[in-house]
């Protein structure tokens, strides 16, 4: 080979390496730690909840019937609450030093002391309790329950006063499959994914009235995850069939835009600081950039793992956490990413 060919080849290799390094340097998420979760069998995780000041992160191991407590300073597993029947969502009340764990198969919201991790009491709801939303102004917790597992044609959103650990009332949704719920801060509305109808319901939290039902575009079904950019009046919904990110105007339910996305998304986080959306799905973590309220683009597709569809952004720590379940040779773990500017 001639010398000029060696020079060209060397320059090409250097350019390729440089481009790869540059792409990695500008990736929106940088893997900085991995937290092993030994002793878990196959099975999904469901949701996280942070204790920022206490340097803890709580993770529900739904099919392992455990709540895992992680130390965010040392990136280690520090405690496990066992024998929780299908734990789904979780709320941490710092002022009360309590954890409110939605135990779907126990048909209850179980209340634990967040220091000793002892079970204090239960608040009974219907079977298959799952998603939650919390209103910090009233201290009310909204819990989706009932429906398919309860063999009823409707679902319930139970309103729980977390100050008194008491259920106040139920909001009835006329469909047996309801998923994520998101409240607005500036008013009494709450949005919920009526998955069985491929629609979004708008609920008045104070009166329990259904204000509107917004159908998703034809063919877009299995809407599970939801997030909200309230200042820009944008509601984000992700469908699984097909995998798609749909952006709605939160004032009227009109579709602003939609983009293909990873499949089986269960958790979505909106990053208000960096104007991004993080979608945890099967095999990948999609990061979308919000160019403005009407325009969005896929910024990166971060390699994930089998059914690694549980993730959360903790803005105070500038960290994103992704739960990876045990599967074949893949041990269960939590991947810790640093959010890059």
Backbone torsions as a table, in degrees:
resi	resn	phi	psi	omega
1	UNK	NA	137.2	-179.1
2	UNK	-70.3	156.9	-177.7
3	UNK	-59.7	-37.3	-179.6
4	UNK	-62.9	-34.3	179.1
5	UNK	-66.8	-39.2	177.0
6	UNK	-62.0	-40.6	-179.5
7	UNK	-63.9	-45.9	179.7
8	UNK	-62.1	-43.8	-179.9
9	UNK	-62.7	-44.0	180.0
10	UNK	-62.9	-41.9	179.0
11	UNK	-64.9	-39.1	179.9
12	UNK	-64.0	-43.4	179.2
13	UNK	-64.2	-45.0	-180.0
14	UNK	-61.4	-40.4	179.7
15	UNK	-65.6	-42.4	-179.9
16	UNK	-64.5	-44.2	178.2
17	UNK	-63.0	-41.6	179.7
18	UNK	-64.2	-41.1	179.2
19	UNK	-65.1	-40.3	179.7
20	UNK	-65.0	-45.1	179.8
21	UNK	-62.8	-40.5	180.0
22	UNK	-64.3	-40.5	178.8
23	UNK	-64.0	-41.0	179.4
24	UNK	-67.3	-39.1	179.1
25	UNK	-61.4	-31.2	-175.8
26	UNK	-102.9	12.2	176.1
27	UNK	-65.8	143.1	-176.0
28	UNK	-70.3	-22.1	-180.0
29	UNK	-130.6	135.6	178.5
30	UNK	-119.6	121.5	178.9
31	UNK	-68.9	121.1	-176.6
32	UNK	-117.5	-15.5	-179.8
33	UNK	-163.9	159.5	173.3
34	UNK	-133.0	129.9	-178.9
35	UNK	-105.6	110.0	178.6
36	UNK	-67.9	143.5	176.7
37	UNK	-124.5	80.3	-173.0
38	UNK	-72.2	155.1	172.6
39	UNK	83.1	6.5	179.8
40	UNK	-94.9	143.3	174.9
41	UNK	-93.9	178.7	178.5
42	UNK	-56.0	145.7	177.3
43	UNK	147.2	148.8	-174.1
44	UNK	-71.6	151.1	160.2
45	UNK	-91.2	171.8	177.7
46	UNK	-127.7	-63.6	-176.6
47	UNK	-144.3	158.4	174.7
48	UNK	-104.5	163.0	167.6
49	UNK	-150.3	130.7	-176.6
50	UNK	-95.0	149.9	165.1
51	UNK	-119.9	87.7	-170.6
52	UNK	-62.3	-50.5	-176.4
53	UNK	-67.3	-32.0	-179.8
54	UNK	-88.5	3.3	177.8
55	UNK	57.0	41.9	178.7
56	UNK	-127.7	155.2	174.5
57	UNK	-137.2	127.1	-178.7
58	UNK	-100.4	138.4	-178.0
59	UNK	-134.6	129.2	178.6
60	UNK	-90.4	120.2	175.2
61	UNK	-93.2	83.1	-170.1
62	UNK	-50.1	-56.0	-173.3
63	UNK	-87.2	-9.0	172.4
64	UNK	-94.9	-2.2	177.4
65	UNK	55.9	47.1	-179.8
66	UNK	-140.0	153.8	166.2
67	UNK	-113.1	121.7	-176.0
68	UNK	-99.3	136.9	-179.4
69	UNK	-113.1	120.4	-177.3
70	UNK	-110.6	145.5	174.1
71	UNK	-94.4	118.4	-175.9
72	UNK	-80.5	-10.4	177.0
73	UNK	-85.7	-43.2	-178.1
74	UNK	-98.9	-8.8	-176.9
75	UNK	54.9	56.5	179.0
76	UNK	-136.1	153.8	170.7
77	UNK	-78.8	122.9	-174.7
78	UNK	-114.0	-15.8	179.0
79	UNK	-163.0	154.4	175.5
80	UNK	-134.3	126.2	172.1
81	UNK	-92.7	117.8	-174.8
82	UNK	-95.5	166.8	171.7
83	UNK	59.1	41.5	172.7
84	UNK	-99.0	119.6	-171.3
85	UNK	-77.5	99.9	-179.9
86	UNK	55.4	64.7	177.0
87	UNK	-69.1	135.5	-179.0
88	UNK	-116.2	-95.0	-179.1
89	UNK	-89.0	163.6	-176.9
90	UNK	-147.8	140.8	177.1
91	UNK	-123.1	133.1	174.8
92	UNK	-108.6	122.2	174.7
93	UNK	-104.3	101.6	-177.9
94	UNK	-60.6	-42.3	-175.9
95	UNK	-67.1	-29.6	179.1
96	UNK	-95.4	-10.6	-174.4
97	UNK	55.3	49.7	-178.4
98	UNK	-134.4	148.5	171.3
99	UNK	-111.6	131.2	175.4
100	UNK	-108.2	108.4	-174.6
101	UNK	-108.9	123.8	177.9
102	UNK	-81.9	109.7	-179.6
103	UNK	-103.8	99.2	-171.2
104	UNK	-60.3	-44.3	-177.3
105	UNK	-80.9	-11.1	174.6
106	UNK	-92.6	-2.8	-178.2
107	UNK	51.9	47.2	-174.4
108	UNK	-157.3	157.7	163.0
109	UNK	-100.8	115.1	-177.1
110	UNK	-95.5	133.5	-175.4
111	UNK	-106.8	123.3	-178.8
112	UNK	-116.9	148.6	168.1
113	UNK	-70.3	126.0	-173.5
114	UNK	-79.6	-6.4	175.0
115	UNK	-96.4	-48.7	-177.7
116	UNK	-91.0	-17.2	-177.3
117	UNK	65.0	22.8	176.7
118	UNK	-84.7	142.0	177.1
119	UNK	-71.5	126.1	-177.5
120	UNK	-99.6	-43.7	-176.3
121	UNK	-167.1	171.1	177.4
122	UNK	-128.2	145.2	173.3
123	UNK	-115.6	112.4	-172.5
124	UNK	-75.5	137.3	173.0
125	UNK	-137.1	-172.7	178.1
126	UNK	-76.9	166.2	179.1
127	UNK	-64.4	157.1	177.8
128	UNK	69.3	30.0	172.7
129	UNK	-60.3	138.3	-170.4
130	UNK	-144.1	-94.3	-171.8
131	UNK	-72.4	154.3	178.5
132	UNK	-136.7	162.1	166.6
133	UNK	-141.0	146.8	-176.8
134	UNK	-124.3	134.4	176.8
135	UNK	-105.9	103.7	-177.3
136	UNK	-67.0	-19.0	179.6
137	UNK	-72.3	-40.3	-178.2
138	UNK	-103.1	-13.7	-173.9
139	UNK	66.3	24.9	177.8
140	UNK	-91.0	138.5	176.0
141	UNK	-109.3	129.4	-180.0
142	UNK	-105.4	123.1	-171.9
143	UNK	-123.6	121.4	174.8
144	UNK	-76.4	132.4	178.1
145	UNK	-156.8	172.1	-179.5
146	UNK	76.6	-159.8	-179.8
147	UNK	86.5	-128.2	-169.4
148	UNK	-56.9	-51.3	-177.9
149	UNK	-68.4	-26.4	178.0
150	UNK	-84.7	-5.0	180.0
151	UNK	59.2	41.2	175.3
152	UNK	-118.5	149.7	-179.8
153	UNK	-77.3	1.5	-179.1
154	UNK	-130.5	161.0	173.5
155	UNK	-114.6	166.3	179.3
156	UNK	-123.5	145.1	165.3
157	UNK	-114.9	104.8	-177.8
158	UNK	-83.1	137.8	-179.9
159	UNK	-101.6	118.5	-176.2
160	UNK	-117.5	128.4	173.3
161	UNK	-82.7	107.4	-175.7
162	UNK	-76.0	-15.8	174.1
163	UNK	-67.8	-37.9	-175.9
164	UNK	-106.9	-2.4	-175.7
165	UNK	51.5	52.2	-174.7
166	UNK	-137.8	135.1	174.6
167	UNK	-78.2	130.2	-177.4
168	UNK	-94.5	-44.9	-175.8
169	UNK	-168.3	173.9	176.0
170	UNK	-120.3	139.8	171.1
171	UNK	-102.8	124.3	-175.7
172	UNK	-92.2	129.0	175.6
173	UNK	-114.7	122.1	-173.5
174	UNK	-79.0	62.4	172.1
175	UNK	-164.3	148.9	-174.0
176	UNK	-90.1	7.5	179.9
177	UNK	-140.0	102.8	177.9
178	UNK	-122.3	138.5	-178.3
179	UNK	-117.1	-122.6	-170.9
180	UNK	-63.1	146.5	175.0
181	UNK	-130.2	141.1	-177.7
182	UNK	-137.3	122.8	177.1
183	UNK	-90.1	153.3	170.9
184	UNK	-91.2	153.9	-179.2
185	UNK	-91.0	-27.5	-172.9
186	UNK	-88.1	-3.7	-177.3
187	UNK	-161.0	-172.9	-174.7
188	UNK	-90.0	3.3	-175.5
189	UNK	-77.7	154.8	173.5
190	UNK	-141.2	134.7	-179.8
191	UNK	-102.0	140.8	176.6
192	UNK	-140.9	144.0	177.3
193	UNK	-79.4	107.9	173.5
194	UNK	-88.8	85.5	-169.7
195	UNK	-64.5	-36.8	-179.8
196	UNK	-65.1	-19.7	178.0
197	UNK	-107.4	-1.0	-173.4
198	UNK	52.5	52.6	-174.9
199	UNK	-147.5	168.9	174.1
200	UNK	-117.5	128.6	176.3
201	UNK	-100.2	142.6	176.6
202	UNK	-109.6	120.0	-173.0
203	UNK	-117.0	138.7	170.7
204	UNK	-84.7	115.4	-175.4
205	UNK	-66.3	-28.8	-176.1
206	UNK	-80.6	-39.8	-175.7
207	UNK	-101.2	-11.5	-176.6
208	UNK	70.0	9.8	-178.8
209	UNK	-79.7	144.3	172.8
210	UNK	-85.2	113.0	-175.5
211	UNK	-81.7	-35.1	-178.2
212	UNK	-164.0	159.4	171.6
213	UNK	-130.4	120.0	-176.4
214	UNK	-106.0	111.4	177.9
215	UNK	-71.3	144.5	173.9
216	UNK	-80.7	164.1	179.2
217	UNK	-55.6	147.1	-179.3
218	UNK	-55.1	132.2	179.4
219	UNK	92.0	-12.2	177.9
220	UNK	-96.1	109.6	-172.3
221	UNK	-131.1	174.2	178.9
222	UNK	60.0	54.7	177.1
223	UNK	-81.6	117.8	-175.1
224	UNK	-117.6	-59.2	-175.6
225	UNK	-84.1	153.1	-178.7
226	UNK	-150.5	146.3	174.4
227	UNK	-147.0	168.0	-169.6
228	UNK	-143.2	128.4	169.2
229	UNK	-107.4	88.1	-172.3
230	UNK	-65.8	-43.2	-179.7
231	UNK	-58.2	-33.9	-179.1
232	UNK	-96.2	3.4	177.9
233	UNK	58.8	45.7	-179.6
234	UNK	-124.8	124.5	177.6
235	UNK	-107.5	129.5	-176.3
236	UNK	-107.7	128.3	179.9
237	UNK	-128.6	137.4	177.5
238	UNK	-116.9	130.2	175.4
239	UNK	-101.5	156.9	178.4
240	UNK	-100.8	-24.3	-177.7
241	UNK	-128.6	93.7	-7.9
242	UNK	-80.0	172.1	175.1
243	UNK	-65.4	115.4	-174.8
244	UNK	-154.5	140.2	171.0
245	UNK	-96.3	122.7	-179.7
246	UNK	-116.7	128.8	-179.9
247	UNK	-105.8	122.0	-179.7
248	UNK	-112.0	148.7	168.8
249	UNK	-76.0	118.7	-174.2
250	UNK	-74.6	-5.4	176.5
251	UNK	-84.0	-34.7	-173.8
252	UNK	-136.0	-2.5	177.7
253	UNK	80.6	4.1	180.0
254	UNK	-71.8	142.3	179.3
255	UNK	-74.4	124.7	178.3
256	UNK	-86.6	-46.1	178.1
257	UNK	-166.6	168.8	174.5
258	UNK	-149.9	150.5	-178.1
259	UNK	-140.7	148.3	174.3
260	UNK	-60.8	145.7	-178.3
261	UNK	-145.2	169.0	177.5
262	UNK	-59.6	152.3	-178.4
263	UNK	-85.3	162.1	174.3
264	UNK	61.0	33.8	179.0
265	UNK	-67.4	131.7	177.5
266	UNK	-114.9	-31.4	179.9
267	UNK	-124.8	137.6	174.7
268	UNK	-136.0	135.9	178.2
269	UNK	-121.9	137.3	173.8
270	UNK	-100.1	126.5	-179.4
271	UNK	-101.1	97.3	-175.9
272	UNK	-67.8	-32.6	-178.3
273	UNK	-68.3	-47.3	-175.9
274	UNK	-98.3	0.3	179.8
275	UNK	55.7	57.9	-179.2
276	UNK	-136.1	162.2	171.9
277	UNK	-124.2	134.4	178.3
278	UNK	-113.2	120.8	-177.1
279	UNK	-116.4	111.2	179.5
280	UNK	-89.7	120.0	-177.7
281	UNK	-137.5	-167.5	-176.3
282	UNK	-79.4	106.2	175.6
283	UNK	94.3	-12.6	-177.7
284	UNK	-157.3	157.1	173.3
285	UNK	-117.4	109.1	-178.3
286	UNK	-87.4	133.2	176.5
287	UNK	-115.7	117.7	178.9
288	UNK	-105.9	142.1	177.2
289	UNK	-98.4	133.1	174.7
290	UNK	-95.0	99.0	-178.7
291	UNK	-69.2	-42.1	169.2
292	UNK	-157.9	-175.6	-173.9
293	UNK	-60.1	-23.8	-176.0
294	UNK	-107.0	-7.1	-172.4
295	UNK	-131.0	132.0	-175.2
296	UNK	-138.8	153.5	179.8
297	UNK	-150.5	148.0	175.3
298	UNK	-70.1	119.2	-177.8
299	UNK	-90.2	-38.9	-179.4
300	UNK	-161.6	151.5	173.0
301	UNK	-118.1	99.1	-176.3
302	UNK	-82.7	130.2	179.0
303	UNK	-57.2	131.9	179.3
304	UNK	-112.6	-130.4	179.2
305	UNK	-162.1	175.6	-179.4
306	UNK	-58.0	119.7	177.3
307	UNK	53.2	31.1	175.1
308	UNK	-84.8	74.6	-171.5
309	UNK	-112.9	13.4	177.3
310	UNK	-113.3	117.9	-179.5
311	UNK	-151.7	160.3	178.0
312	UNK	-152.5	146.6	173.5
313	UNK	-97.5	131.7	173.2
314	UNK	-115.7	92.2	-173.0
315	UNK	-58.8	-35.5	-177.9
316	UNK	-62.2	-27.0	179.5
317	UNK	-101.2	-5.5	-174.8
318	UNK	56.2	40.9	-177.1
319	UNK	-128.8	147.5	170.3
320	UNK	-120.3	134.0	-177.4
321	UNK	-115.8	132.6	179.8
322	UNK	-123.8	122.6	179.0
323	UNK	-88.9	126.0	-179.2
324	UNK	-111.7	117.5	-178.9
325	UNK	-76.8	159.5	173.9
326	UNK	-65.7	133.7	177.7
327	UNK	-160.9	115.9	-179.7
328	UNK	54.0	-115.7	-178.5
329	UNK	-87.9	-2.3	179.4
330	UNK	-88.9	114.1	175.7
331	UNK	-76.5	151.5	178.0
332	UNK	-65.6	142.2	-178.9
333	UNK	-163.4	166.4	170.8
334	UNK	-117.8	124.8	178.6
335	UNK	-94.2	131.2	-176.6
336	UNK	-108.2	120.4	-178.7
337	UNK	-114.1	141.5	171.4
338	UNK	-92.4	128.5	179.9
339	UNK	-74.7	126.9	-178.7
340	UNK	-97.7	145.0	179.7
341	UNK	-68.8	NA	NA
